């Protein structure tokens, strides 16, 4: 019993080191999503395809839907692009793009070259709607249910695995 | 005596972090003109209190990433609209969560953050006392 108490500090020390090291290697530094279970924020921004067309939250009319934050400067978005094209091709869910702090001409060129998985893209040059969504990078994807409520958010690339784990369940509600 | 002085040196070294994060921002101050000094002071004090969501270990003042520049603009516009410090923080917390403020509120999710260090110090003091007493015995 005496021995046990003598090695107790060492045990606590080792446990503490272990816990702290596990935090170090924890790559999950994603922020919480405050907006989960809130309705999609109001906005009024031009369309990527036609700068004279003003889009609002009411234009996101086919629900449930995904909102995908993308940009031509975002390399990970190019990796994600084929998966979005697959969702479009198989008509699994409509996707609305949020073109984030991008160059309109380059963005349109990319969609023309690689295909356009989006119903339309919102042109958010100044990152206004992005701030209302708590976006801090690209790609990010939000799931909007049939009532226009944000149910899930993913920061980073969505692929088959993430789709199955995080999003697919909301589709069959 | 020697031990005590080493302890004091270690303690003072640990405060170095606070000093270095203070007055360095690398952006053009002229880009944010204010009509009053009070508002200008509020703007800069908020930039030091708000965290860049992308870089995470830097405040808005010390970061030049696109998202922190957007947030600087957002803070600037809110101050121009006569919003108070608390209103601006609430506005940003509603979007980015408590993470965005370096001085998060005391609530269950942040108990470890606020009371963890104190608990560790108390545990250490009690263990030192406990083990010293045993040694003497």
Boltz contact constraints between the chains, C-beta under 6 A:
constraints:
  - contact:
      token1: [A, 31]
      token2: [B, 53]
      max_distance: 6.0
  - contact:
      token1: [A, 31]
      token2: [B, 97]
      max_distance: 6.0
  - contact:
      token1: [A, 31]
      token2: [B, 99]
      max_distance: 6.0
  - contact:
      token1: [A, 32]
      token2: [B, 97]
      max_distance: 6.0
  - contact:
      token1: [A, 34]
      token2: [B, 94]
      max_distance: 6.0
  - contact:
      token1: [A, 34]
      token2: [B, 97]
      max_distance: 6.0
  - contact:
      token1: [A, 101]
      token2: [B, 66]
      max_distance: 6.0
  - contact:
      token1: [A, 127]
      token2: [B, 70]
      max_distance: 6.0
  - contact:
      token1: [A, 131]
      token2: [B, 74]
      max_distance: 6.0
  - contact:
      token1: [A, 134]
      token2: [B, 95]
      max_distance: 6.0
  - contact:
      token1: [A, 134]
      token2: [B, 96]
      max_distance: 6.0
  - contact:
      token1: [A, 136]
      token2: [B, 53]
      max_distance: 6.0
  - contact:
      token1: [A, 136]
      token2: [B, 54]
      max_distance: 6.0
  - contact:
      token1: [A, 136]
      token2: [B, 67]
      max_distance: 6.0
  - contact:
      token1: [A, 137]
      token2: [B, 54]
      max_distance: 6.0
